[in-house]
């Protein structure tokens, strides 16, 4: 099973919720933190140059899922 990738930052409650949801379902993930593992412009480019960038931004198998709400909706449908 491929892991989820969470682009987040320190002190992000939505990032924490995403990690907790994945942990509860036993799904592997990797968290990348802003300013440590990536820079804002790198993530913006990965997302097609969006100007208003929020975190978390979550990917699975190279596909951009979106934010926490998108992840939660997907998990609810799958499990």
TAMO-V616085 format. One record per helix or strand of 3 or more residues. SS is the DSSP state (H for helix, E for strand). FROM is the first residue (numbers start at 0). TO is the last residue. If there is no record, write none. Layout:
BEGIN
[[SS:FROM:TO] [SS:FROM:TO]]
END
This chain:
BEGIN
[[E:3:7] [H:12:23] [E:28:33] [H:39:45] [E:56:59] [E:62:65] [H:67:77]]
END
